[in-house]
Amino acid sequence: MNREVVTVVRSGERGPGGDLHRDEHASHRVRLVGTDAGAVRAYSAFCREYGQIYRRYAGAVIGDAAVGRTLADAALQELGVQWPYALRSADPCALGWVLLRAATASRRTSSVRALQCALRPQEVDALVLHYRLGLSAARAGGAMGVSAGVFDLLRHDALRKAARLDWGLNMPKGIAV
């Protein structure tokens, strides 16, 4: 069986000697077992494409950017372990998103938990990604493993439900996305 080691990096992180270089310094290594070079390249590309979004999202939903980075990196590492399976799935991004949600589930802020009581998990994610992180439907949907159209539908449904709940008048102070 072929064993490949992939170095997953944080873009914009300071490396040895304090140099600020994009994508040059490792945050962790993932051993991809039984994968070919194409799968290794695909995983590396996935991490470059979505790693920063994962880190920002995790920081936003738990309220701590540093811990969010750690949780997001753990989710990416777990995705690396499951990468051969992910490549056989309908969309590796969707599996990655499930792993990210699981990694952050127990540490979510009270504001996010309050939203989760009234909305579906993907609707909450759509609100966070669009309104808190400022991502377009295409970029946010790609990270979640859904199309831009589905992402917009999730966001619109969340807003419609919020309007029916009359959150504008009854939302407790401090609950904001």
Rosetta constraint file for C-alpha pairs under 8 A:
AtomPair CA 1 CA 33 HARMONIC 7.16 0.50
AtomPair CA 1 CA 34 HARMONIC 5.21 0.50
AtomPair CA 2 CA 33 HARMONIC 6.24 0.50
AtomPair CA 2 CA 34 HARMONIC 4.83 0.50
AtomPair CA 2 CA 35 HARMONIC 6.34 0.50
AtomPair CA 2 CA 36 HARMONIC 7.25 0.50
AtomPair CA 3 CA 31 HARMONIC 6.76 0.50
AtomPair CA 3 CA 32 HARMONIC 5.98 0.50
AtomPair CA 3 CA 33 HARMONIC 4.72 0.50
AtomPair CA 3 CA 34 HARMONIC 5.94 0.50
AtomPair CA 3 CA 35 HARMONIC 7.04 0.50
AtomPair CA 4 CA 31 HARMONIC 5.79 0.50
AtomPair CA 4 CA 32 HARMONIC 5.19 0.50
AtomPair CA 4 CA 33 HARMONIC 6.40 0.50
AtomPair CA 4 CA 34 HARMONIC 7.90 0.50
AtomPair CA 4 CA 35 HARMONIC 7.10 0.50
AtomPair CA 4 CA 36 HARMONIC 7.95 0.50
AtomPair CA 4 CA 37 HARMONIC 7.91 0.50
AtomPair CA 4 CA 40 HARMONIC 7.18 0.50
AtomPair CA 5 CA 29 HARMONIC 6.60 0.50
AtomPair CA 5 CA 30 HARMONIC 5.72 0.50
AtomPair CA 5 CA 31 HARMONIC 4.45 0.50
AtomPair CA 5 CA 32 HARMONIC 6.03 0.50
AtomPair CA 6 CA 29 HARMONIC 5.68 0.50
AtomPair CA 6 CA 30 HARMONIC 5.22 0.50
AtomPair CA 6 CA 31 HARMONIC 6.24 0.50
AtomPair CA 6 CA 32 HARMONIC 7.12 0.50
AtomPair CA 6 CA 40 HARMONIC 6.80 0.50
AtomPair CA 6 CA 44 HARMONIC 6.98 0.50
AtomPair CA 7 CA 26 HARMONIC 5.84 0.50
AtomPair CA 7 CA 27 HARMONIC 7.63 0.50
AtomPair CA 7 CA 28 HARMONIC 6.16 0.50
AtomPair CA 7 CA 29 HARMONIC 4.50 0.50
AtomPair CA 7 CA 30 HARMONIC 6.36 0.50
AtomPair CA 7 CA 44 HARMONIC 7.78 0.50
AtomPair CA 8 CA 26 HARMONIC 5.80 0.50
AtomPair CA 8 CA 27 HARMONIC 6.16 0.50
AtomPair CA 8 CA 28 HARMONIC 5.65 0.50
AtomPair CA 8 CA 29 HARMONIC 5.85 0.50
AtomPair CA 8 CA 30 HARMONIC 7.19 0.50
AtomPair CA 8 CA 44 HARMONIC 6.87 0.50
AtomPair CA 8 CA 47 HARMONIC 6.74 0.50
AtomPair CA 9 CA 23 HARMONIC 5.63 0.50
AtomPair CA 9 CA 24 HARMONIC 6.98 0.50
AtomPair CA 9 CA 25 HARMONIC 5.86 0.50
AtomPair CA 9 CA 26 HARMONIC 4.47 0.50
AtomPair CA 9 CA 27 HARMONIC 5.15 0.50
AtomPair CA 9 CA 28 HARMONIC 6.99 0.50
AtomPair CA 9 CA 47 HARMONIC 7.87 0.50
AtomPair CA 9 CA 48 HARMONIC 7.81 0.50
AtomPair CA 10 CA 22 HARMONIC 7.69 0.50
AtomPair CA 10 CA 23 HARMONIC 6.18 0.50
AtomPair CA 10 CA 25 HARMONIC 7.24 0.50
AtomPair CA 10 CA 26 HARMONIC 6.97 0.50
AtomPair CA 10 CA 27 HARMONIC 6.31 0.50
AtomPair CA 10 CA 51 HARMONIC 7.36 0.50
AtomPair CA 10 CA 52 HARMONIC 7.38 0.50
AtomPair CA 11 CA 21 HARMONIC 7.48 0.50
AtomPair CA 11 CA 22 HARMONIC 4.72 0.50
AtomPair CA 11 CA 23 HARMONIC 4.74 0.50
AtomPair CA 11 CA 24 HARMONIC 7.73 0.50
AtomPair CA 11 CA 48 HARMONIC 7.86 0.50
AtomPair CA 11 CA 52 HARMONIC 7.40 0.50
AtomPair CA 12 CA 20 HARMONIC 6.13 0.50
AtomPair CA 12 CA 21 HARMONIC 5.90 0.50
AtomPair CA 12 CA 22 HARMONIC 4.74 0.50
AtomPair CA 12 CA 23 HARMONIC 6.93 0.50
AtomPair CA 13 CA 20 HARMONIC 5.98 0.50
AtomPair CA 13 CA 21 HARMONIC 6.67 0.50
AtomPair CA 13 CA 22 HARMONIC 6.88 0.50
AtomPair CA 13 CA 23 HARMONIC 7.84 0.50
AtomPair CA 13 CA 25 HARMONIC 7.22 0.50
AtomPair CA 14 CA 18 HARMONIC 5.20 0.50
AtomPair CA 14 CA 19 HARMONIC 5.36 0.50
AtomPair CA 14 CA 20 HARMONIC 4.57 0.50
AtomPair CA 14 CA 21 HARMONIC 6.66 0.50
AtomPair CA 14 CA 25 HARMONIC 7.59 0.50
AtomPair CA 15 CA 19 HARMONIC 5.39 0.50
AtomPair CA 15 CA 20 HARMONIC 6.38 0.50
AtomPair CA 15 CA 21 HARMONIC 7.11 0.50
AtomPair CA 15 CA 24 HARMONIC 7.65 0.50
AtomPair CA 15 CA 25 HARMONIC 5.52 0.50
AtomPair CA 16 CA 25 HARMONIC 7.99 0.50
AtomPair CA 21 CA 25 HARMONIC 7.50 0.50
AtomPair CA 28 CA 77 HARMONIC 7.90 0.50
AtomPair CA 29 CA 77 HARMONIC 7.80 0.50
AtomPair CA 30 CA 77 HARMONIC 6.06 0.50
AtomPair CA 30 CA 80 HARMONIC 6.03 0.50
AtomPair CA 30 CA 81 HARMONIC 7.11 0.50
AtomPair CA 31 CA 80 HARMONIC 7.32 0.50
AtomPair CA 31 CA 81 HARMONIC 7.03 0.50
AtomPair CA 32 CA 40 HARMONIC 7.23 0.50
AtomPair CA 32 CA 80 HARMONIC 6.40 0.50
AtomPair CA 32 CA 81 HARMONIC 6.24 0.50
AtomPair CA 32 CA 83 HARMONIC 7.34 0.50
AtomPair CA 32 CA 84 HARMONIC 7.98 0.50
AtomPair CA 33 CA 81 HARMONIC 7.82 0.50
AtomPair CA 34 CA 84 HARMONIC 7.77 0.50
AtomPair CA 35 CA 39 HARMONIC 5.89 0.50
AtomPair CA 35 CA 40 HARMONIC 6.82 0.50
AtomPair CA 35 CA 84 HARMONIC 6.67 0.50
AtomPair CA 36 CA 40 HARMONIC 6.48 0.50
AtomPair CA 37 CA 41 HARMONIC 6.19 0.50
AtomPair CA 38 CA 42 HARMONIC 6.11 0.50
AtomPair CA 39 CA 43 HARMONIC 6.16 0.50
AtomPair CA 39 CA 83 HARMONIC 8.00 0.50
AtomPair CA 39 CA 84 HARMONIC 7.63 0.50
AtomPair CA 39 CA 87 HARMONIC 7.88 0.50
AtomPair CA 40 CA 44 HARMONIC 6.22 0.50
AtomPair CA 41 CA 45 HARMONIC 6.06 0.50
AtomPair CA 42 CA 46 HARMONIC 6.09 0.50
AtomPair CA 43 CA 47 HARMONIC 6.28 0.50
AtomPair CA 43 CA 80 HARMONIC 7.04 0.50
AtomPair CA 43 CA 83 HARMONIC 7.21 0.50
AtomPair CA 44 CA 48 HARMONIC 6.29 0.50
AtomPair CA 45 CA 49 HARMONIC 6.01 0.50
AtomPair CA 46 CA 50 HARMONIC 5.97 0.50
AtomPair CA 46 CA 51 HARMONIC 7.51 0.50
AtomPair CA 47 CA 51 HARMONIC 4.79 0.50
AtomPair CA 47 CA 76 HARMONIC 7.28 0.50
AtomPair CA 48 CA 52 HARMONIC 7.63 0.50
AtomPair CA 50 CA 54 HARMONIC 6.15 0.50
AtomPair CA 50 CA 143 HARMONIC 6.11 0.50
AtomPair CA 51 CA 55 HARMONIC 6.26 0.50
AtomPair CA 51 CA 72 HARMONIC 7.62 0.50
AtomPair CA 51 CA 73 HARMONIC 7.74 0.50
AtomPair CA 51 CA 76 HARMONIC 7.53 0.50
AtomPair CA 52 CA 56 HARMONIC 6.15 0.50
AtomPair CA 53 CA 57 HARMONIC 5.94 0.50
AtomPair CA 53 CA 143 HARMONIC 7.39 0.50
AtomPair CA 54 CA 58 HARMONIC 6.05 0.50
AtomPair CA 54 CA 69 HARMONIC 7.88 0.50
AtomPair CA 54 CA 72 HARMONIC 5.55 0.50
AtomPair CA 54 CA 100 HARMONIC 7.21 0.50
AtomPair CA 54 CA 143 HARMONIC 7.95 0.50
AtomPair CA 55 CA 59 HARMONIC 6.17 0.50
AtomPair CA 55 CA 65 HARMONIC 7.59 0.50
AtomPair CA 55 CA 68 HARMONIC 5.79 0.50
AtomPair CA 55 CA 69 HARMONIC 4.64 0.50
AtomPair CA 55 CA 70 HARMONIC 7.87 0.50
AtomPair CA 55 CA 71 HARMONIC 7.76 0.50
AtomPair CA 55 CA 72 HARMONIC 5.15 0.50
AtomPair CA 55 CA 73 HARMONIC 7.37 0.50
AtomPair CA 56 CA 60 HARMONIC 6.13 0.50
AtomPair CA 56 CA 65 HARMONIC 7.04 0.50
AtomPair CA 56 CA 68 HARMONIC 7.17 0.50
AtomPair CA 56 CA 69 HARMONIC 7.37 0.50
AtomPair CA 56 CA 133 HARMONIC 7.32 0.50
AtomPair CA 57 CA 61 HARMONIC 6.23 0.50
AtomPair CA 57 CA 68 HARMONIC 7.61 0.50
AtomPair CA 57 CA 128 HARMONIC 7.38 0.50
AtomPair CA 57 CA 129 HARMONIC 6.88 0.50
AtomPair CA 57 CA 133 HARMONIC 7.26 0.50
AtomPair CA 58 CA 62 HARMONIC 6.15 0.50
AtomPair CA 58 CA 65 HARMONIC 7.38 0.50
AtomPair CA 58 CA 68 HARMONIC 4.43 0.50
AtomPair CA 58 CA 69 HARMONIC 6.80 0.50
AtomPair CA 58 CA 71 HARMONIC 6.92 0.50
AtomPair CA 58 CA 72 HARMONIC 6.13 0.50
AtomPair CA 58 CA 100 HARMONIC 7.66 0.50
AtomPair CA 58 CA 104 HARMONIC 6.38 0.50
AtomPair CA 59 CA 63 HARMONIC 5.50 0.50
AtomPair CA 59 CA 64 HARMONIC 4.95 0.50
AtomPair CA 59 CA 65 HARMONIC 4.01 0.50
AtomPair CA 59 CA 66 HARMONIC 6.99 0.50
AtomPair CA 59 CA 67 HARMONIC 6.79 0.50
AtomPair CA 59 CA 68 HARMONIC 3.94 0.50
AtomPair CA 59 CA 69 HARMONIC 6.62 0.50
AtomPair CA 60 CA 64 HARMONIC 6.94 0.50
AtomPair CA 60 CA 65 HARMONIC 6.98 0.50
AtomPair CA 60 CA 68 HARMONIC 7.56 0.50
AtomPair CA 60 CA 128 HARMONIC 7.62 0.50
AtomPair CA 60 CA 132 HARMONIC 7.51 0.50
AtomPair CA 61 CA 104 HARMONIC 7.50 0.50
AtomPair CA 61 CA 108 HARMONIC 5.38 0.50
AtomPair CA 61 CA 109 HARMONIC 6.15 0.50
AtomPair CA 61 CA 112 HARMONIC 6.32 0.50
AtomPair CA 61 CA 128 HARMONIC 7.69 0.50
AtomPair CA 62 CA 68 HARMONIC 6.68 0.50
AtomPair CA 62 CA 104 HARMONIC 6.89 0.50
AtomPair CA 62 CA 107 HARMONIC 5.47 0.50
AtomPair CA 62 CA 108 HARMONIC 4.30 0.50
AtomPair CA 62 CA 109 HARMONIC 5.10 0.50
AtomPair CA 63 CA 68 HARMONIC 7.84 0.50
AtomPair CA 63 CA 108 HARMONIC 7.44 0.50
AtomPair CA 63 CA 109 HARMONIC 6.19 0.50
AtomPair CA 64 CA 68 HARMONIC 5.87 0.50
AtomPair CA 65 CA 69 HARMONIC 6.17 0.50
AtomPair CA 66 CA 70 HARMONIC 6.57 0.50
AtomPair CA 67 CA 71 HARMONIC 6.22 0.50
AtomPair CA 68 CA 72 HARMONIC 6.00 0.50
AtomPair CA 68 CA 104 HARMONIC 7.79 0.50
AtomPair CA 69 CA 73 HARMONIC 6.03 0.50
AtomPair CA 70 CA 74 HARMONIC 6.22 0.50
AtomPair CA 71 CA 75 HARMONIC 6.28 0.50
AtomPair CA 71 CA 100 HARMONIC 7.67 0.50
AtomPair CA 71 CA 103 HARMONIC 5.90 0.50
AtomPair CA 71 CA 104 HARMONIC 6.61 0.50
AtomPair CA 72 CA 76 HARMONIC 6.22 0.50
AtomPair CA 72 CA 100 HARMONIC 6.20 0.50
AtomPair CA 72 CA 103 HARMONIC 7.24 0.50
AtomPair CA 73 CA 77 HARMONIC 6.05 0.50
AtomPair CA 74 CA 78 HARMONIC 6.17 0.50
AtomPair CA 74 CA 103 HARMONIC 7.45 0.50
AtomPair CA 75 CA 79 HARMONIC 6.12 0.50
AtomPair CA 75 CA 96 HARMONIC 7.21 0.50
AtomPair CA 75 CA 99 HARMONIC 5.48 0.50
AtomPair CA 75 CA 100 HARMONIC 5.14 0.50
AtomPair CA 75 CA 103 HARMONIC 6.17 0.50
AtomPair CA 76 CA 80 HARMONIC 6.22 0.50
AtomPair CA 76 CA 96 HARMONIC 7.07 0.50
AtomPair CA 76 CA 99 HARMONIC 7.95 0.50
AtomPair CA 76 CA 100 HARMONIC 7.68 0.50
AtomPair CA 77 CA 81 HARMONIC 6.50 0.50
AtomPair CA 78 CA 82 HARMONIC 6.35 0.50
AtomPair CA 78 CA 99 HARMONIC 7.44 0.50
AtomPair CA 79 CA 83 HARMONIC 5.59 0.50
AtomPair CA 79 CA 86 HARMONIC 7.68 0.50
AtomPair CA 79 CA 95 HARMONIC 7.60 0.50
AtomPair CA 79 CA 96 HARMONIC 5.88 0.50
AtomPair CA 79 CA 99 HARMONIC 7.14 0.50
AtomPair CA 82 CA 86 HARMONIC 6.09 0.50
AtomPair CA 83 CA 87 HARMONIC 6.11 0.50
AtomPair CA 83 CA 92 HARMONIC 7.78 0.50
AtomPair CA 84 CA 88 HARMONIC 6.75 0.50
AtomPair CA 85 CA 89 HARMONIC 6.50 0.50
AtomPair CA 86 CA 91 HARMONIC 7.10 0.50
AtomPair CA 86 CA 92 HARMONIC 4.70 0.50
AtomPair CA 86 CA 95 HARMONIC 6.52 0.50
AtomPair CA 87 CA 91 HARMONIC 7.36 0.50
AtomPair CA 87 CA 92 HARMONIC 5.86 0.50
AtomPair CA 91 CA 95 HARMONIC 7.03 0.50
AtomPair CA 91 CA 145 HARMONIC 6.20 0.50
AtomPair CA 92 CA 96 HARMONIC 6.26 0.50
AtomPair CA 92 CA 145 HARMONIC 7.28 0.50
AtomPair CA 93 CA 97 HARMONIC 6.12 0.50
AtomPair CA 93 CA 142 HARMONIC 7.06 0.50
AtomPair CA 93 CA 143 HARMONIC 6.04 0.50
AtomPair CA 93 CA 144 HARMONIC 5.99 0.50
AtomPair CA 93 CA 145 HARMONIC 4.45 0.50
AtomPair CA 94 CA 98 HARMONIC 6.32 0.50
AtomPair CA 94 CA 143 HARMONIC 7.73 0.50
AtomPair CA 94 CA 144 HARMONIC 5.54 0.50
AtomPair CA 94 CA 145 HARMONIC 4.14 0.50
AtomPair CA 94 CA 146 HARMONIC 7.29 0.50
AtomPair CA 95 CA 99 HARMONIC 6.33 0.50
AtomPair CA 95 CA 145 HARMONIC 7.83 0.50
AtomPair CA 96 CA 100 HARMONIC 6.21 0.50
AtomPair CA 96 CA 144 HARMONIC 7.82 0.50
AtomPair CA 97 CA 101 HARMONIC 6.13 0.50
AtomPair CA 97 CA 143 HARMONIC 7.05 0.50
AtomPair CA 97 CA 144 HARMONIC 5.37 0.50
AtomPair CA 97 CA 145 HARMONIC 7.20 0.50
AtomPair CA 98 CA 102 HARMONIC 6.21 0.50
AtomPair CA 99 CA 103 HARMONIC 6.14 0.50
AtomPair CA 100 CA 104 HARMONIC 6.39 0.50
AtomPair CA 101 CA 105 HARMONIC 5.84 0.50
AtomPair CA 102 CA 106 HARMONIC 7.94 0.50
AtomPair CA 104 CA 108 HARMONIC 6.34 0.50
AtomPair CA 108 CA 112 HARMONIC 6.14 0.50
AtomPair CA 108 CA 113 HARMONIC 6.40 0.50
AtomPair CA 109 CA 113 HARMONIC 6.24 0.50
AtomPair CA 110 CA 114 HARMONIC 6.02 0.50
AtomPair CA 110 CA 175 HARMONIC 7.68 0.50
AtomPair CA 111 CA 115 HARMONIC 6.44 0.50
AtomPair CA 111 CA 174 HARMONIC 7.14 0.50
AtomPair CA 111 CA 175 HARMONIC 4.63 0.50
AtomPair CA 111 CA 176 HARMONIC 6.27 0.50
AtomPair CA 111 CA 177 HARMONIC 7.20 0.50
AtomPair CA 112 CA 116 HARMONIC 6.23 0.50
AtomPair CA 112 CA 124 HARMONIC 7.55 0.50
AtomPair CA 112 CA 175 HARMONIC 7.80 0.50
AtomPair CA 112 CA 177 HARMONIC 7.23 0.50
AtomPair CA 113 CA 117 HARMONIC 6.50 0.50
AtomPair CA 114 CA 118 HARMONIC 7.21 0.50
AtomPair CA 114 CA 175 HARMONIC 7.52 0.50
AtomPair CA 115 CA 119 HARMONIC 6.00 0.50
AtomPair CA 115 CA 124 HARMONIC 6.49 0.50
AtomPair CA 116 CA 120 HARMONIC 6.38 0.50
AtomPair CA 116 CA 121 HARMONIC 6.20 0.50
AtomPair CA 116 CA 124 HARMONIC 6.49 0.50
AtomPair CA 118 CA 161 HARMONIC 7.82 0.50
AtomPair CA 118 CA 162 HARMONIC 7.94 0.50
AtomPair CA 119 CA 123 HARMONIC 6.06 0.50
AtomPair CA 119 CA 124 HARMONIC 6.30 0.50
AtomPair CA 119 CA 158 HARMONIC 6.41 0.50
AtomPair CA 119 CA 161 HARMONIC 7.42 0.50
AtomPair CA 120 CA 124 HARMONIC 6.47 0.50
AtomPair CA 121 CA 125 HARMONIC 6.29 0.50
AtomPair CA 122 CA 126 HARMONIC 6.09 0.50
AtomPair CA 122 CA 154 HARMONIC 6.87 0.50
AtomPair CA 123 CA 127 HARMONIC 6.38 0.50
AtomPair CA 123 CA 154 HARMONIC 5.06 0.50
AtomPair CA 123 CA 155 HARMONIC 5.87 0.50
AtomPair CA 123 CA 157 HARMONIC 7.24 0.50
AtomPair CA 123 CA 158 HARMONIC 5.37 0.50
AtomPair CA 124 CA 128 HARMONIC 6.30 0.50
AtomPair CA 124 CA 158 HARMONIC 7.17 0.50
AtomPair CA 125 CA 129 HARMONIC 5.98 0.50
AtomPair CA 126 CA 130 HARMONIC 5.98 0.50
AtomPair CA 126 CA 140 HARMONIC 7.51 0.50
AtomPair CA 126 CA 151 HARMONIC 6.58 0.50
AtomPair CA 126 CA 152 HARMONIC 8.00 0.50
AtomPair CA 126 CA 154 HARMONIC 6.34 0.50
AtomPair CA 126 CA 155 HARMONIC 5.30 0.50
AtomPair CA 127 CA 131 HARMONIC 5.59 0.50
AtomPair CA 127 CA 132 HARMONIC 7.22 0.50
AtomPair CA 127 CA 155 HARMONIC 5.97 0.50
AtomPair CA 127 CA 158 HARMONIC 7.41 0.50
AtomPair CA 127 CA 177 HARMONIC 7.02 0.50
AtomPair CA 128 CA 132 HARMONIC 4.88 0.50
AtomPair CA 128 CA 133 HARMONIC 6.43 0.50
AtomPair CA 128 CA 177 HARMONIC 6.02 0.50
AtomPair CA 129 CA 133 HARMONIC 4.96 0.50
AtomPair CA 129 CA 134 HARMONIC 6.37 0.50
AtomPair CA 129 CA 135 HARMONIC 5.81 0.50
AtomPair CA 129 CA 140 HARMONIC 6.11 0.50
AtomPair CA 130 CA 134 HARMONIC 4.75 0.50
AtomPair CA 130 CA 135 HARMONIC 4.89 0.50
AtomPair CA 130 CA 136 HARMONIC 6.47 0.50
AtomPair CA 130 CA 137 HARMONIC 7.30 0.50
AtomPair CA 130 CA 140 HARMONIC 7.18 0.50
AtomPair CA 131 CA 135 HARMONIC 7.61 0.50
AtomPair CA 131 CA 177 HARMONIC 7.04 0.50
AtomPair CA 132 CA 177 HARMONIC 6.14 0.50
AtomPair CA 135 CA 139 HARMONIC 6.10 0.50
AtomPair CA 135 CA 140 HARMONIC 5.67 0.50
AtomPair CA 136 CA 140 HARMONIC 5.98 0.50
AtomPair CA 137 CA 141 HARMONIC 5.60 0.50
AtomPair CA 137 CA 148 HARMONIC 4.80 0.50
AtomPair CA 137 CA 149 HARMONIC 7.48 0.50
AtomPair CA 137 CA 151 HARMONIC 5.89 0.50
AtomPair CA 137 CA 152 HARMONIC 6.16 0.50
AtomPair CA 138 CA 142 HARMONIC 5.98 0.50
AtomPair CA 138 CA 147 HARMONIC 6.78 0.50
AtomPair CA 138 CA 148 HARMONIC 4.44 0.50
AtomPair CA 138 CA 151 HARMONIC 7.82 0.50
AtomPair CA 139 CA 143 HARMONIC 6.44 0.50
AtomPair CA 139 CA 148 HARMONIC 7.71 0.50
AtomPair CA 140 CA 144 HARMONIC 6.36 0.50
AtomPair CA 140 CA 148 HARMONIC 7.68 0.50
AtomPair CA 140 CA 151 HARMONIC 7.38 0.50
AtomPair CA 141 CA 145 HARMONIC 5.93 0.50
AtomPair CA 141 CA 146 HARMONIC 4.81 0.50
AtomPair CA 141 CA 147 HARMONIC 5.33 0.50
AtomPair CA 141 CA 148 HARMONIC 5.19 0.50
AtomPair CA 141 CA 150 HARMONIC 7.46 0.50
AtomPair CA 141 CA 151 HARMONIC 5.25 0.50
AtomPair CA 142 CA 146 HARMONIC 5.88 0.50
AtomPair CA 142 CA 147 HARMONIC 6.51 0.50
AtomPair CA 142 CA 148 HARMONIC 7.41 0.50
AtomPair CA 146 CA 150 HARMONIC 6.08 0.50
AtomPair CA 146 CA 151 HARMONIC 6.42 0.50
AtomPair CA 147 CA 151 HARMONIC 6.17 0.50
AtomPair CA 148 CA 152 HARMONIC 6.16 0.50
AtomPair CA 149 CA 153 HARMONIC 6.24 0.50
AtomPair CA 150 CA 154 HARMONIC 6.20 0.50
AtomPair CA 151 CA 155 HARMONIC 6.26 0.50
AtomPair CA 152 CA 156 HARMONIC 6.03 0.50
AtomPair CA 153 CA 157 HARMONIC 5.97 0.50
AtomPair CA 154 CA 158 HARMONIC 6.16 0.50
AtomPair CA 155 CA 159 HARMONIC 6.30 0.50
AtomPair CA 156 CA 160 HARMONIC 6.08 0.50
AtomPair CA 157 CA 161 HARMONIC 6.13 0.50
AtomPair CA 158 CA 162 HARMONIC 6.13 0.50
AtomPair CA 159 CA 163 HARMONIC 6.18 0.50
AtomPair CA 160 CA 164 HARMONIC 6.39 0.50
AtomPair CA 161 CA 165 HARMONIC 6.33 0.50
AtomPair CA 162 CA 166 HARMONIC 6.48 0.50
AtomPair CA 162 CA 167 HARMONIC 5.98 0.50
AtomPair CA 163 CA 167 HARMONIC 6.43 0.50
AtomPair CA 163 CA 168 HARMONIC 7.50 0.50
AtomPair CA 166 CA 170 HARMONIC 6.27 0.50
AtomPair CA 166 CA 171 HARMONIC 7.80 0.50
AtomPair CA 167 CA 171 HARMONIC 4.57 0.50
AtomPair CA 171 CA 175 HARMONIC 6.85 0.50
